[in-house]
């Protein structure tokens, strides 16, 4: 990846994790990552499904913020994950989806083939940023 280009990342998360994900969003932005988060990027009146789809398809990476709530609750994030998996299947030898656990939790079956990063352990955040800047 061209280092002069700012990395664009999309955050998929459970609604109940929004406070922790908002903090992650702010931290990534401070570290120079162009991060798309629904609560920060969607504007009143926009077709949110269309905007989310466009953001995923134009991102360099998708960070799936995993938690116990992510696995238990149903919501649009599962559609977002499906779209990200579809895009990833078209890429060869590229890291596109990064599973990032916010807490100790199970990995969804669809992501078990991918190496994860644990944000709740020392050095986890630094590993995420390094993977995004690859």
Residue pairs with C-beta under 8 A, 6 or more apart in sequence:
1 7
1 60
1 133
1 134
3 133
6 32
6 33
6 34
7 32
7 33
7 34
7 60
7 61
7 132
7 133
8 34
8 35
8 36
8 58
8 59
8 60
8 61
9 28
9 33
9 34
9 35
9 36
9 59
9 60
9 61
9 62
9 63
9 132
10 35
10 36
10 55
10 56
10 59
10 61
10 62
10 63
10 80
10 84
11 21
11 24
11 25
11 35
11 36
11 37
11 62
11 63
11 65
12 62
12 63
12 64
12 65
12 77
12 80
12 81
12 84
13 21
13 64
13 65
13 67
13 70
13 77
14 65
14 67
14 69
14 70
14 73
14 75
14 77
15 73
15 75
16 67
16 69
16 73
17 65
17 67
17 69
17 70
17 102
18 39
20 65
20 102
21 37
21 65
21 102
22 37
22 39
22 40
24 65
24 119
25 35
25 37
25 40
27 125
28 35
28 129
28 132
29 35
31 129
33 129
33 132
33 133
36 55
36 59
38 48
38 52
41 51
41 55
42 48
42 51
42 52
49 76
52 76
52 80
53 83
56 62
56 80
56 83
56 84
56 87
57 83
57 87
60 96
60 132
61 95
61 96
61 97
61 98
61 131
61 132
62 80
62 84
62 88
62 96
62 97
62 98
63 98
63 100
63 128
63 132
64 70
64 81
64 84
64 97
64 98
64 99
64 100
64 111
65 100
65 102
66 99
66 100
66 101
66 102
66 105
66 107
66 108
66 111
66 116
67 101
67 102
67 103
67 105
68 103
68 105
70 77
70 105
70 108
71 105
71 106
71 108
81 108
81 110
81 111
84 96
84 97
85 97
85 110
87 96
88 96
88 97
95 131
95 134
97 111
97 114
98 114
98 116
98 117
98 128
98 131
98 132
99 107
99 111
99 114
99 115
99 116
99 117
100 116
100 117
100 118
100 119
100 124
100 128
101 107
101 116
101 117
101 118
101 119
101 120
102 119
102 120
103 120
104 118
104 120
107 116
117 124
117 127
117 128
117 131
118 124
119 125
119 128
